[in-house]
Amino acid sequence: MIAGLIEKIKGRGIRIVFTEGSDVRILKAAARLHEDGVLAPVLLGNRAEIIGSAKANGIDVDGIEMQDPYEYKDMDAMVTKMVELRKGKLDADTCRKLLLQTNYFGTMLVQMGCADGLLGGATYSTADTVRPALQLIKTRPGNSIVSSCFILLRGEEQLVMGDCSININPNTDELVEITLQTAKTVRAFGIEPHIGLLSYSTYASAKGESVTKVQEASERLKRMPLDFEVDGEMQFDCCVAEEVAALKAPESNVAGHVNTFIYPNIDAGNIGYKVAARLGNFEAIGPILQGLNAPINDLSRGCNAEEVYKMAIVTAAQKDMEI
């Protein structure tokens, strides 16, 4: 999958800003992306700190663009634009202070068309990456929320799991929107979605508030004119094991061969993808944010340079995708 994305974006000069420019993992990934000509990395932060960190770790950053918010020549225009976007909620002084933080500064570079996408979260929290995006980039028309998914790779196997990092306890409406957003992402990355809405119940085998929520979301999705397969509520074993599906959901077109899993809440989602990654030896790529007006993605603070490299490629590939 990554090789296919590289082929699509290589040589196009897609500019991706990295909010933690002096982080060694970011520097290693940025140097590789630059050397391979995959995309144009832009490192944010104090120039001396970035160069110092690179030298201390033997990383060549010659030719890689760096932007320091304290030295940015168009800061006045950026402040004015941010005040306008916040519609009187923040004054110019407050915006200027926020823009000295690389998460806000980088997001405004994307918003103003000075960059194509942003990757952050190596040291910032998810909230600190997503909040500026919601305030300044905003959701794509037709979307009311932002959600996320992970693509899990193991050999030729490709699975998708959402939402594992954004919506804590989505209601029925949000669960429907998460499913629709994830289906778009799956298709955009060349995977045909077969979606299962997960629960501790299969077809009302158990009762509970969470079960009812998933049932209602599934019923609503089935009434829509969708061009992908979706079913639920289903237990995980029913989703992936044909012999279990034959017993629990014999009439389902999805049960037994689900490749895209929608979790009922963030507890289940976050635990689920990490179990797959750590015990199932799947490579987890994400979280990939969905529903925003521009490619903004979040890294796990436990990420390594390889994961940063691949997430940067995913972020660049999202430039032309309506997800």
C-alpha positions as CSV (number, residue, x, y, z in Angstrom):
1,M,0.0,0.0,0.0
2,I,2.7,2.5,1.0
3,A,4.6,1.7,-2.3
4,G,1.5,2.5,-4.3
5,L,1.0,5.8,-2.4
6,I,4.7,6.8,-3.0
7,E,4.2,6.2,-6.7
8,K,1.2,8.6,-6.7
9,I,2.8,11.5,-4.8
10,K,6.5,11.3,-5.6
11,G,7.9,14.3,-7.4
12,R,4.8,16.4,-6.9
13,G,6.5,18.6,-4.3
14,I,3.6,18.1,-1.8
15,R,4.5,20.2,1.3
16,I,3.9,18.6,4.7
17,V,4.7,20.5,7.9
18,F,6.0,18.7,10.9
19,T,5.1,20.5,14.2
20,E,8.0,18.9,16.2
21,G,10.9,19.8,13.9
22,S,13.7,19.1,16.3
23,D,12.5,15.6,17.4
24,V,15.0,13.0,16.3
25,R,12.2,10.7,14.9
26,I,10.9,13.5,12.8
27,L,14.3,14.5,11.6
28,K,15.1,11.0,10.5
29,A,11.8,10.6,8.6
30,A,12.1,14.1,7.0
31,A,15.7,13.5,5.9
32,R,14.6,10.2,4.2
33,L,11.5,11.8,2.6
34,H,13.7,14.6,1.2
35,E,16.4,12.3,0.0
36,D,13.9,10.0,-1.7
37,G,12.1,12.9,-3.3
38,V,8.8,11.6,-2.0
39,L,7.5,15.0,-0.7
40,A,8.8,18.3,0.6
41,P,9.1,18.3,4.4
42,V,8.8,21.6,6.3
43,L,10.3,21.4,9.9
44,L,8.7,23.8,12.4
45,G,10.5,25.2,15.5
46,N,13.6,27.0,16.5
47,R,16.1,26.8,13.6
48,A,19.2,26.5,15.9
49,E,17.5,23.7,17.9
50,I,16.5,21.8,14.7
51,I,20.0,22.0,13.2
52,G,21.6,21.2,16.6
53,S,19.5,18.1,17.1
54,A,20.2,17.0,13.5
55,K,24.0,17.4,13.9
56,A,24.0,15.6,17.3
57,N,22.3,12.6,15.7
58,G,24.2,12.6,12.4
59,I,21.2,13.5,10.3
60,D,21.6,15.5,7.1
61,V,19.0,18.3,6.9
62,D,20.6,20.3,4.1
63,G,18.0,21.5,1.7
64,I,15.1,20.9,4.0
65,E,12.9,23.9,4.7
66,M,12.6,25.1,8.3
67,Q,10.1,27.6,9.6
68,D,10.3,29.3,13.0
69,P,7.1,31.1,14.1
70,Y,9.3,33.7,16.0
71,E,10.9,34.6,12.7
72,Y,8.0,34.2,10.3
73,K,7.8,37.3,8.0
74,D,4.1,37.1,7.3
75,M,3.0,36.7,10.9
76,D,0.9,39.9,10.8
77,A,-1.2,38.5,7.9
78,M,-1.5,35.2,9.7
79,V,-2.7,36.8,12.9
80,T,-5.3,38.8,10.9
81,K,-6.5,35.7,9.2
82,M,-6.8,33.7,12.5
83,V,-8.8,36.5,14.1
84,E,-11.2,36.4,11.2
85,L,-11.5,32.6,11.4
86,R,-12.2,32.6,15.1
87,K,-14.9,35.2,14.5
88,G,-14.3,37.4,17.5
89,K,-13.7,34.6,19.9
90,L,-10.0,35.6,20.2
91,D,-8.3,39.0,19.9
92,A,-5.1,39.6,17.9
93,D,-2.8,39.4,20.9
94,T,-4.2,36.0,21.9
95,C,-3.9,34.7,18.3
96,R,-0.3,36.0,18.1
97,K,0.6,34.1,21.3
98,L,-1.1,30.9,20.1
99,L,0.7,31.2,16.7
100,L,4.1,31.0,18.4
101,Q,3.2,27.4,19.2
102,T,4.0,25.2,16.3
103,N,0.7,23.3,16.4
104,Y,-1.3,26.5,15.7
105,F,1.4,27.9,13.4
106,G,1.6,24.8,11.3
107,T,-2.2,24.5,11.1
108,M,-2.4,28.1,9.8
109,L,0.3,27.4,7.2
110,V,-2.0,24.7,5.9
111,Q,-5.1,26.9,6.2
112,M,-3.5,29.7,4.2
113,G,-2.3,27.4,1.4
114,C,1.4,27.6,2.4
115,A,1.5,23.9,3.0
116,D,-0.6,20.9,1.8
117,G,-0.9,19.0,5.1
118,L,0.4,18.7,8.7
119,L,1.7,15.8,10.8
120,G,2.1,16.3,14.5
121,G,1.8,14.4,17.8
122,A,5.3,13.0,18.4
123,T,5.3,15.1,21.6
124,Y,1.9,17.0,21.3
125,S,-1.2,15.2,22.6
126,T,-3.9,14.2,20.2
127,A,-6.1,17.1,21.6
128,D,-3.3,19.6,20.9
129,T,-3.1,18.4,17.3
130,V,-6.8,18.1,16.6
131,R,-8.0,21.3,18.4
132,P,-6.3,23.8,16.1
133,A,-7.5,21.8,13.1
134,L,-11.1,21.9,14.3
135,Q,-10.9,25.7,15.0
136,L,-9.0,26.7,11.8
137,I,-9.3,24.0,9.2
138,K,-12.8,22.9,10.2
139,T,-14.8,19.9,9.0
140,R,-15.4,19.2,5.3
141,P,-18.9,20.1,4.1
142,G,-21.3,17.3,4.9
143,N,-19.3,16.2,8.0
144,S,-20.3,17.2,11.5
145,I,-17.5,15.4,13.3
146,V,-13.8,14.4,12.9
147,S,-13.0,10.7,13.4
148,S,-10.0,8.5,12.9
149,C,-9.0,5.0,11.7
150,F,-6.0,2.8,11.6
151,I,-4.8,0.7,8.7
152,L,-3.3,-2.6,9.9
153,L,-0.9,-4.4,7.6
154,R,0.5,-7.9,8.0
155,G,2.0,-9.4,4.8
156,E,-0.8,-9.2,2.2
157,E,-3.5,-8.7,4.9
158,Q,-5.1,-5.2,5.1
159,L,-7.6,-4.4,7.9
160,V,-9.0,-1.1,9.0
161,M,-10.2,-0.1,12.5
162,G,-12.1,3.0,13.6
163,D,-12.6,5.1,15.6
164,C,-9.7,4.4,17.9
165,S,-8.5,7.8,19.0
166,I,-10.9,10.7,18.7
167,N,-14.6,10.2,19.7
168,I,-14.8,8.8,23.2
169,N,-18.3,7.5,23.3
170,P,-20.0,8.2,19.9
171,N,-23.8,8.3,19.8
172,T,-25.9,6.6,17.1
173,D,-25.6,9.6,14.7
174,E,-21.8,9.8,15.2
175,L,-21.4,6.0,14.8
176,V,-23.1,6.3,11.4
177,E,-20.9,9.1,10.4
178,I,-17.8,7.4,11.6
179,T,-18.8,4.3,9.5
180,L,-19.3,6.5,6.3
181,Q,-16.1,8.4,6.8
182,T,-14.1,5.2,7.3
183,A,-15.6,3.6,4.2
184,K,-14.4,6.6,2.2
185,T,-10.9,6.3,3.7
186,V,-10.8,2.6,3.0
187,R,-11.8,3.1,-0.6
188,A,-9.4,6.0,-1.0
189,F,-6.5,3.7,-0.1
190,G,-7.5,1.0,-2.5
191,I,-9.3,-1.4,-0.1
192,E,-12.9,-2.6,-0.8
193,P,-14.7,-2.1,2.5
194,H,-16.7,-5.0,4.1
195,I,-17.7,-3.3,7.4
196,G,-18.8,-4.8,10.7
197,L,-20.1,-2.8,13.6
198,L,-18.7,-4.4,16.6
199,S,-20.4,-5.2,19.9
200,Y,-20.4,-7.8,22.7
201,S,-23.7,-9.0,21.1
202,T,-24.5,-10.5,17.7
203,Y,-28.0,-9.9,16.4
204,A,-29.5,-9.1,19.8
205,S,-27.9,-12.1,21.6
206,A,-27.3,-9.7,24.6
207,K,-28.9,-6.5,25.8
208,G,-27.4,-3.2,26.9
209,E,-27.2,0.5,26.1
210,S,-24.1,0.0,23.9
211,V,-25.8,-2.8,22.0
212,T,-28.9,-0.7,21.3
213,K,-26.7,2.1,20.0
214,V,-24.9,-0.2,17.6
215,Q,-28.1,-1.9,16.5
216,E,-29.7,1.5,15.7
217,A,-26.6,2.6,13.7
218,S,-26.6,-0.6,11.8
219,E,-30.3,-0.4,10.9
220,R,-29.9,3.2,9.8
221,L,-26.9,2.4,7.6
222,K,-28.8,-0.5,6.0
223,R,-31.6,1.9,5.0
224,M,-29.1,4.1,3.1
225,P,-28.3,3.6,-0.6
226,L,-24.7,2.5,0.1
227,D,-22.3,0.9,-2.4
228,F,-20.5,-1.1,0.2
229,E,-21.4,-4.0,2.6
230,V,-22.1,-3.3,6.2
231,D,-23.7,-5.3,9.0
232,G,-24.0,-5.4,12.8
233,E,-24.2,-5.6,15.6
234,M,-21.7,-8.4,15.6
235,Q,-19.1,-9.9,17.9
236,F,-15.5,-9.9,16.7
237,D,-15.4,-13.7,16.2
238,C,-18.5,-13.5,14.0
239,C,-16.8,-10.8,11.9
240,V,-13.7,-12.8,11.1
241,A,-14.4,-16.5,11.5
242,E,-16.6,-18.1,8.8
243,E,-17.5,-21.1,11.0
244,V,-18.8,-18.7,13.8
245,A,-20.6,-16.5,11.2
246,A,-22.4,-19.6,9.9
247,L,-23.8,-20.2,13.4
248,K,-24.5,-16.7,14.6
249,A,-25.3,-14.8,11.4
250,P,-26.0,-17.3,8.6
251,E,-27.9,-14.8,6.4
252,S,-25.2,-12.0,6.6
253,N,-23.2,-11.1,3.5
254,V,-20.5,-9.5,5.7
255,A,-20.1,-11.9,8.7
256,G,-16.9,-14.0,8.4
257,H,-15.1,-11.7,6.0
258,V,-15.1,-8.3,7.6
259,N,-12.0,-6.2,6.8
260,T,-13.2,-2.9,8.4
261,F,-14.2,-2.8,12.0
262,I,-16.2,0.0,13.6
263,Y,-15.9,0.1,17.4
264,P,-18.7,1.3,19.8
265,N,-16.4,3.5,21.8
266,I,-12.8,4.6,22.1
267,D,-12.0,2.2,24.9
268,A,-12.7,-0.8,22.7
269,G,-11.1,0.8,19.6
270,N,-7.9,1.9,21.2
271,I,-7.4,-1.5,23.0
272,G,-8.4,-3.4,19.9
273,Y,-6.0,-2.0,17.5
274,K,-3.1,-2.2,20.0
275,V,-3.9,-5.8,20.7
276,A,-3.7,-6.5,16.9
277,A,-0.5,-4.6,16.6
278,R,1.3,-6.0,19.7
279,L,0.0,-9.6,19.8
280,G,-1.1,-10.1,16.2
281,N,2.1,-8.6,14.7
282,F,0.1,-6.1,12.5
283,E,1.8,-2.9,11.5
284,A,-0.6,-0.1,12.6
285,I,-0.6,3.0,10.3
286,G,-2.5,5.9,11.9
287,P,-4.4,7.5,13.4
288,I,-5.6,8.8,10.0
289,L,-8.0,11.7,10.6
290,Q,-11.2,11.8,8.6
291,G,-13.7,14.6,7.9
292,L,-11.4,17.6,7.9
293,N,-11.0,20.2,5.1
294,A,-7.3,19.4,4.7
295,P,-4.9,16.6,5.6
296,I,-4.0,16.9,9.3
297,N,-2.8,13.8,11.0
298,D,-1.8,12.8,14.5
299,L,1.1,10.6,15.6
300,S,1.3,8.3,18.5
301,R,3.8,9.7,21.1
302,G,5.3,6.2,21.1
303,C,6.0,6.3,17.3
304,N,9.3,5.6,15.6
305,A,10.9,7.2,12.6
306,E,9.5,4.5,10.2
307,E,6.0,5.2,11.4
308,V,6.5,9.0,10.9
309,Y,7.8,8.3,7.4
310,K,4.7,6.3,6.5
311,M,2.3,8.6,8.1
312,A,3.8,11.5,6.2
313,I,3.2,9.6,3.0
314,V,-0.4,8.9,4.0
315,T,-0.9,12.6,4.8
316,A,0.5,13.7,1.4
317,A,-1.7,11.1,-0.4
318,Q,-4.8,12.6,1.3
319,K,-4.3,15.9,-0.5
320,D,-6.4,14.6,-3.5
321,M,-8.7,12.4,-1.5
322,E,-12.1,13.6,-0.2
323,I,-11.9,12.0,3.2
